[in-house]
Amino acid sequence: MAAGKGSGKASLLQNERVRLAVCFLGVFVCYFYYGILQETITRGDYSYGNNKEKFRFATTLVFIQCIINAVFAQILIHFFEGSKTDHTQSWLYGACSLSYLGAMVSSNSALLYVNYPTQVLGKSCKPIPVMILGVTILRKRYPLAKYLCVLLIVSGVALFLYKPQKGGASATDHVFGFGEMLLVCSLMLDGLTGVAQDHMRNRFQTGPNHMMLHINLWSILVLGISVLWTGEIWDFLSFAERFPNIYYNILLFGVTSALGQTFIFMTVVFFGPLTCSIITTTRKFFTILGSVILFGNEISSLQWVGTVLVFLGLGLDAKFGKGPKKTPH
């Protein structure tokens, strides 16, 4: 009887819909708390006597985050994968890490030139370059319904996040400039990251924990050189000496990030980068929608249209976006 129950649970976890639901909930819960901790760290009250300081160590924060991610991935490999060999070529991990970090730097740098709504709207289009580069570089074939679903979801999120400014001008009504170029660059790098991850999972059957470990190791190398070159790490240590409570928040931040990344790479390996980008995009939508409902904020007619489009796109994707299953030869 016990064996039967165990095999039943195992078969349940092998179910594609259950696994996708677990990945989505894992990403949603972890990154919801991750966002709270990020805001607590970066916008917290750092008063020292009559002086009030600001947290200015974003690169060091990501550096520490990557270290915790790598340690967590190594623990998962040690306990759950044992002696399983990873045959993925090292340069692929390096390329994936560079494109991932480049996308993040470009996105954050864009905030120096464009407002936050513009940045959020731009990043909500992430599934589009992931799909386009997957088709053009890897010659992937998606069912026609998938294109429609992605278009509906991206359009819905964009409409929901779109907020016109007073006087009828939109938050994005200005000439395409350097900030927008940085956003386009970030989106293209997101697409290249997806291409590299797709190649790894198809060519080398890379596991989620190995992917997480090695991409973070490369990121540690790049960011470590950066924080040492600029001297930011020493300024951060001096800052943390004045405000030691920050270590607790950073530890929680790193653990939450590690758990979230575990679900991210599970999604990439089992369902592909496109599904992962759709999940991360809709997570942002559901987070904002939840806050609107919980705090009783009004939803405009444009936001209701966006909400309908997102749910329509998700529903169609669940029903028609999978494509034909491959038959074993």
N, C-alpha and C positions, 0 to 999 in steps of 0.2 A: 504493500500500500504506500509506504514511504517513498519507494522508488518511483511509483506512478505519479505521486504528487510532485516530486522533483522534476520528472521529465515533463509534466504539464506546465510547470513554471518556466522551464527552459524553452519549451515550444512557444509559450506566450511571448517571451522576450525575442524569439526569432521572427515573430509576426511583424511584417513591415510597418503596418499602421501603428502598432503599439510602440515600436522602436522610434518611429518618427515623432509620436506624441511625447515620448520620454525625452528625446533630443530637444524638442521645442520647449517643453516645460523647464528642462534643465537650463537652457540658454536664457529663457525669460526670467526665471527666479534669480539665477546667479547674477545676471547683468543688471537686473533691477536694483539689487542691493549694492552691486558694484558701482552703479551710478551715484547712489546715495553716499557711499564712502568716498568716491572721487570728489564729489562736491564738498564733503566735510573736510577733506585734506586740503584741497586747493583753495577753498574760500572760507576756511575756518578763522576763528578769532585768535590771532597770535599777538597778544599784548604782553610786553615786557617792561614793567615800570611805567613810565610815561610814553614809551615808544610802542607803536603798533606796526608789526611787520606783515608782509605778504609772502605766501608760498610761491617761490619762483624757480622750482627745481623739477620741471616736468620731465626732462630727459632722465634725471636720476630716478624719479618715481617709476618710469617705464623700465629702466635698467633693473631695479629691485624686483619689479613685477615679473620680468623675464626670468630672473634667477629663481624665484619661487615657483614659477611655472615649470622650469626645467627640473627642479628637484622633485616636484610632484609627479611629473611624467616618468622620471626615473624610478620612483617608488612604485608606480603602477606597473611598469615594465617588470620590475624585480618580482613582484608578488603575483602578477596575473599572466605574464607572458614567458617567464623563465628564460630558457635558452633559445627562444625563437629568433632567428637571424633576420636582420633587416638588410635587404639587397639594394636599397635605393642609393643612387649615386649622390655623393656628398655635394657636388656643385648644384644639384637641383634644390637641395635644402638652402644653400647659400643664396641662390637666385630668388627663391620664394621669400626668404627672410628680407632681402634687400627691397623687393617690390612691396612687401607688407609694410616695412618701416618707411619706405618712400611715400606710400599712400597716406600713412598716418601723419608724417611730417608735412606733406603738401596740404592735407586737409586742415591741420591746425594752423599752418602759416597763412592759409586763405583768410582766416579770421582777422588778420591784420589789415585786410583790404576790403572785405565784405562783411555784412552783418550776419548774425547767427542764423536767422531764418533762411537766408540765401545759402549758407553752408549746409544746413540741414536738408533743404530742398535738393541741393546738388547731390548729397550723399544718398538720398533716398532712391536715386537712379542707379545704384550700384548693380542690381541684377542685369541691367542692359549691357554694359561692357563685358560682364562675365559671360553672358550668352553669346554676344557678337564675336569675341575673341575665341571662345570655344568652338564656334562654327568655322571661323576663318583659319585658325591655326591648327586645331586638332581635328578638323573636319567632322565635328560631332553633328549628329542629326537629332533634332528635337521634334516631337510631334507638333503639328500646327497649333493645337490647343495650348501648348506651353507658351508660345509667343503671345497669344491673346491673354493668357493668365498673367504673365509678367507685365504686360502693358496695362492691364486693369489694376493690378496691385500697385505698381509704381505711380500711375496716374492718381489713384485713390489716396495714397500716402501724401503725394505732392499737394493735392487739393485740401486735404485735412490740415496740413502744416502751413498752408499758404495763409498769410494774414495781411490784408491791405493796410497801409498806414493811413493816418488821418489825412483828409483832403483828397482822397481817391487814389493817391499814388500807392503802388504796390511796394512791398519790401524789397523787390528785386528790380524795380524800375530805374536802372541806370545803365550806362554804356558798358558793354562787355570789355572788361579790363584784365589786369594782372591777377586779381583775386579769382575771377572766373577761370582764367587759364590754369591756375593752381588746382582748382576743383576738377577741371577736365583731366589734368595730369594725375590727380589722385584716383579718379575713376578708371583711367586707363591702367594704372598700376594695380588697382583692385582686380581688373580683368586679367592681367598677366599673372597675378597671384593665383587666381582661379585656374588658369591654364596650367601652371606648374603643378598645382595640387591634383588636377585631373590626370595629368601625365603620370604622376607618381602612383596614383591609385590604380590606373589602368595598366601601366607598364610594369610596375614593381609590386603591386598589391600592398602598398605601404600601410601599416597599421596606424590607428589614430594616435597611440601613445608615442610611437617612434617619430611620427610626423611632428607632434607637439614638442618632443624633446629636442630634436635636432634643429628645428626652426628657431626655437628659443635659445639654443646654444649659439647659433650664428648671430642672433640678435644681441645676445650678451656681449659677444666679441665686438660688434660694431658700436654698440652704445657704450661699452666700457672704454673703448678708445676715445669716444666723443667726450665723456664726462671727465676723463683724465686730461685730455688735450685742453679743454676749456677751463678746467679747475672747478667745475660745478660741484663735483663730489665733495670737495673739502668745504665749500660754502654750505652745502647741505648738512654735513656732519656738525658744523658749527651751529647751524640753525637748530638741529635736533638736540644739541646739547642744551640750548636755551628752552626748548619745548619738547622734553622727552616723551610726553604723552603721544606724540605723533607716531612713535614706533608701533604702538598698539593698533592705531588706525591703519597704518601701512601694512602691518602683518595681516589684518583682516582683509584689507584690500587685495593683497597678493593671493591669499587663500581663495577668496571669492573669484578672482581672475583665473586661478588655476582650475577651479571646478568648472567655471564657464567655458574655458578653453577646451577642457576635456569633452564637453558636449558639442562644442563647435567642431572639433576635429572628428568626433564620432559622426557628426552630420556630413562632413566633407567626405569621409571615407565610405560611408554606407549609402549616401544619397547624392553626393556630388556638390561642387562649389556653388552651382546655381541655386539648388534647394537651400543651401546654407545662407546664401545672400538674401534669398526671399524671407527666410526665417528671421534674420537679423534686422531686415527692413520692417517687417510686420511687427516685430517685438517693440520697436520704437513707436509704432502706431498704437499698439495695444497699451503701452505704458502711458502715453498721453491721453488716450481715450479713457483709461481707467481713472486717471487723476481728474479728468473732466467730470466723470460720473460721480466719483466719490465726494468731490468738493462742490457739486451742484453748479458747476459753471455752465453757461449757456453754450449750445452748439449751433453755429450758423448754418444756414441752408447749404452753403458750399461744403462745409464739413460733413453734413449728412450725406451729401452726394459722394464725397470721398469715402465715407464709411461704407456705403452700399457697394461702391466699386471694389474696395478691398475685400469685403466678405464674398462678393460675387467671384472675384479672381481666385480667392482661396478655395471656394467651393468647386469651381470648375477645374482647378488644378488637382484637387483631391480625386475628382471623378474621371477627368479626361487627360490629365497632363503627364501620365506615366509612360505612355507609348507601349508598343508591343513587347512582351517579355521574350528574352532570347531563349531559344530552345537549345538544350545541350546536344553537342555533336557526338 
